[in-house]
Amino acid sequence: MSVIHLKTIIKADIYKVFDLARDIDLHQKSTFKTGEKAIEGRISGLIEDGETVTWRAKHLGFYQTHTSKIIEMKKPYQFTDIMLKGTFKSLKHQHLFSQEGESTVMIDIFEFESPFGIIGKLFNTFFLKNYMTNFLLERNKMIKKTAELSV
């Protein structure tokens, strides 16, 4: 199992950042490089507890679909999504938020496992973890930029 832990400090209110982090439309803008598009379930607006979204995107030269479900949400402090269907063996993404003065601290804990046993583990170690980290950093940059522009 690989784990990515990211911390982003955003000069904006926790409620604003929380909503931007679960905004389907903003996510699609932040993933323009992969052409990520919501095609089923919640396809626009703010995803809520218990809802699913299916994404279609081109990653590593292949079109892939990925269905996630929000399994836990405590507004505006955290939400967690898991993969129901997709190319990973397993995937869990915890989104944590705390207000510190005039800033919000946004923490991502992204846990994933690739299929294909030892080959998948080697692929995680030498390529996929870095790829997914950069993917999440792009998303977080978009959330930060959008939140701080509207302050």
C-alpha positions as CSV (number, residue, x, y, z in Angstrom):
1,M,0.0,0.0,0.0
2,S,1.3,3.4,-0.9
3,V,0.4,6.6,1.0
4,I,0.6,10.2,-0.1
5,H,0.4,12.8,2.6
6,L,0.0,16.5,1.4
7,K,-0.5,19.7,3.4
8,T,-1.8,22.8,1.8
9,I,-2.2,26.1,3.6
10,I,-4.9,28.4,2.0
11,K,-5.7,31.9,3.1
12,A,-9.4,31.5,3.1
13,D,-12.3,30.4,5.3
14,I,-12.6,26.7,6.1
15,Y,-16.2,26.5,4.7
16,K,-15.1,27.9,1.4
17,V,-12.1,25.5,1.1
18,F,-14.2,22.5,2.1
19,D,-16.8,23.3,-0.6
20,L,-14.1,23.9,-3.3
21,A,-12.5,20.5,-2.4
22,R,-15.7,18.7,-3.2
23,D,-16.7,20.8,-6.2
24,I,-17.0,18.5,-9.3
25,D,-16.8,21.4,-11.7
26,L,-13.6,22.8,-10.1
27,H,-12.1,19.3,-10.1
28,Q,-12.7,19.0,-13.8
29,K,-10.9,22.3,-14.4
30,S,-7.9,21.2,-12.3
31,T,-7.6,18.0,-14.3
32,F,-7.7,19.5,-17.8
33,K,-4.4,17.9,-18.7
34,T,-6.0,14.4,-18.4
35,G,-9.4,15.5,-19.8
36,E,-11.1,14.2,-16.7
37,K,-14.9,14.4,-16.9
38,A,-17.7,13.4,-14.6
39,I,-19.9,11.0,-16.6
40,E,-22.2,9.3,-14.1
41,G,-23.6,9.9,-10.6
42,R,-23.0,13.4,-9.3
43,I,-21.6,15.1,-12.5
44,S,-21.8,18.8,-11.3
45,G,-21.8,20.9,-8.2
46,L,-20.9,19.8,-4.7
47,I,-20.7,16.1,-4.0
48,E,-22.4,15.0,-0.7
49,D,-22.2,12.1,1.7
50,G,-23.2,8.8,0.2
51,E,-23.0,10.1,-3.4
52,T,-20.9,8.6,-6.2
53,V,-19.2,10.0,-9.2
54,T,-17.7,8.2,-12.2
55,W,-14.8,9.9,-13.9
56,R,-13.4,9.3,-17.4
57,A,-9.9,10.4,-18.1
58,K,-6.8,9.7,-20.1
59,H,-4.0,8.6,-17.8
60,L,-0.7,7.1,-19.0
61,G,-2.0,7.0,-22.5
62,F,-5.1,5.0,-21.8
63,Y,-8.7,6.1,-21.2
64,Q,-9.9,4.9,-17.8
65,T,-13.0,5.1,-15.7
66,H,-13.0,5.4,-12.0
67,T,-16.1,5.4,-9.7
68,S,-15.7,6.9,-6.2
69,K,-18.2,7.1,-3.3
70,I,-18.2,9.6,-0.4
71,I,-18.4,7.3,2.6
72,E,-18.0,9.8,5.4
73,M,-18.5,13.6,5.7
74,K,-18.3,16.0,8.7
75,K,-18.8,19.5,7.3
76,P,-16.5,21.5,7.2
77,Y,-13.8,19.3,8.8
78,Q,-13.4,16.2,6.7
79,F,-14.7,13.8,4.0
80,T,-13.5,10.5,2.8
81,D,-14.0,8.9,-0.6
82,I,-13.2,5.3,-1.7
83,M,-12.9,3.7,-5.1
84,L,-15.8,1.4,-6.0
85,K,-14.6,0.6,-9.5
86,G,-11.4,1.4,-11.3
87,T,-7.9,0.4,-12.2
88,F,-6.5,0.4,-8.6
89,K,-6.7,-2.6,-6.4
90,S,-7.9,-0.2,-3.7
91,L,-8.0,3.5,-3.1
92,K,-9.0,5.7,-0.2
93,H,-8.7,9.5,-0.1
94,Q,-9.2,11.4,3.2
95,H,-9.7,15.1,3.0
96,L,-9.0,16.9,6.3
97,F,-9.6,20.6,7.1
98,S,-8.8,22.8,10.0
99,Q,-8.9,26.6,10.5
100,E,-5.8,28.2,11.8
101,G,-6.2,32.0,12.2
102,E,-7.2,33.4,8.8
103,S,-6.0,30.3,6.9
104,T,-7.3,26.8,6.3
105,V,-5.0,23.8,6.5
106,M,-6.1,21.2,4.0
107,I,-4.6,17.7,4.4
108,D,-4.8,14.9,1.9
109,I,-4.2,11.3,2.9
110,F,-4.3,9.3,-0.3
111,E,-3.8,5.5,0.1
112,F,-3.7,3.3,-2.9
113,E,-2.7,-0.1,-4.0
114,S,-2.1,-1.3,-7.6
115,P,-3.1,-4.7,-8.9
116,F,-0.6,-7.2,-10.3
117,G,1.3,-8.2,-7.1
118,I,5.0,-7.5,-7.1
119,I,4.9,-5.8,-10.5
120,G,2.2,-3.4,-9.2
121,K,4.3,-2.7,-6.1
122,L,7.4,-1.9,-8.2
123,F,5.3,0.3,-10.5
124,N,3.9,2.2,-7.4
125,T,7.4,2.7,-6.0
126,F,9.1,3.8,-9.2
127,F,6.4,5.8,-11.0
128,L,2.8,5.8,-9.8
129,K,3.3,7.5,-6.4
130,N,5.1,10.4,-8.0
131,Y,2.5,10.6,-10.8
132,M,-0.4,10.7,-8.3
133,T,1.4,13.2,-6.0
134,N,1.7,15.6,-9.0
135,F,-2.0,15.0,-9.9
136,L,-3.1,15.9,-6.4
137,L,-0.8,18.9,-6.2
138,E,-2.3,20.4,-9.4
139,R,-5.8,19.9,-7.9
140,N,-4.7,21.6,-4.7
141,K,-3.2,24.5,-6.6
142,M,-6.5,25.1,-8.2
143,I,-8.4,25.0,-4.9
144,K,-5.9,27.4,-3.3
145,K,-6.0,29.9,-6.2
146,T,-9.8,29.9,-6.4
147,A,-10.2,30.2,-2.7
148,E,-7.7,33.0,-2.3
149,L,-9.0,35.0,-5.3
150,S,-12.5,35.1,-3.8
151,V,-11.4,36.4,-0.3
